[in-house]
Amino acid sequence: HLVASDRDAHSVSLFSKVSGAFVRKFGSQGTGQGQFRYPHGVRLDDDNVYVCDKVNHRVHVWTKAGVFVRFIGDDAGDGRLNDPIAVAMDEQHMYVSSYDGHFISVFSKASGAFVRKFGSKGDGQGQFNHPYGLRLDGDNVYVCDLDNHRVQVLTKAGVFIRFIGSADESAEGYLKEPTGVVVDEEHVFVADLDNSCIKVFAKEGGAFVR
């Protein structure tokens, strides 16, 4: 399947990966179980769909059949999310970017329990100004740092490694509001929102490619 969040319709739709045909949708506007207020980032694993419920400050877990499983995110404390906008997963953990909290939260994939978080508002190493899309690759996390106009590479523990891209308009790797990132064996592909293009960087070292 392909899964897409329909932000203004407050729902999530599934489509056939082979044909693109519509399969089903679930969710409605509200604050209860299985209800959304402006869903954003989504992710699939073998059994479930994970949906960032931005304005309700939580992540939903659903089965692919549209049955609600649980919420991720606490009402208060370190586990509270602040406008979650993207989610990525490995075998054990979920990583969630909090757009207005300027941090990345890590939760247990099995139980939903809070594990740790990293990041704060700013423009330094390991700081964010509205973190957006994120991707896991091996031991690292790639985070689109939207209003700092760059991608940050960090370890899964939150230790800074490098910046990718630049806010310098004269630079080849100039980014303006990067929103999404994917990684293969050699390259990092970044959706550059305000420049209306995809930019490609070397995975090793972060140099601009094309």
Secondary structure as GFF3:
##gff-version 3
##sequence-region A 1 210
A	DSSP	beta_strand	2	6	.	.	.	ID=ss1
A	DSSP	three_ten_helix	7	9	.	.	.	ID=ss2
A	DSSP	beta_strand	11	15	.	.	.	ID=ss3
A	DSSP	beta_strand	22	26	.	.	.	ID=ss4
A	DSSP	beta_strand	28	29	.	.	.	ID=ss5
A	DSSP	beta_strand	35	36	.	.	.	ID=ss6
A	DSSP	beta_strand	39	44	.	.	.	ID=ss7
A	DSSP	beta_strand	48	53	.	.	.	ID=ss8
A	DSSP	beta_strand	58	63	.	.	.	ID=ss9
A	DSSP	beta_strand	68	72	.	.	.	ID=ss10
A	DSSP	beta_strand	84	89	.	.	.	ID=ss11
A	DSSP	beta_strand	93	98	.	.	.	ID=ss12
A	DSSP	beta_strand	103	108	.	.	.	ID=ss13
A	DSSP	beta_strand	114	118	.	.	.	ID=ss14
A	DSSP	beta_strand	131	137	.	.	.	ID=ss15
A	DSSP	beta_strand	140	145	.	.	.	ID=ss16
A	DSSP	three_ten_helix	146	148	.	.	.	ID=ss17
A	DSSP	beta_strand	150	155	.	.	.	ID=ss18
A	DSSP	beta_strand	160	164	.	.	.	ID=ss19
A	DSSP	beta_strand	178	183	.	.	.	ID=ss20
A	DSSP	beta_strand	187	192	.	.	.	ID=ss21
A	DSSP	beta_strand	197	202	.	.	.	ID=ss22
###
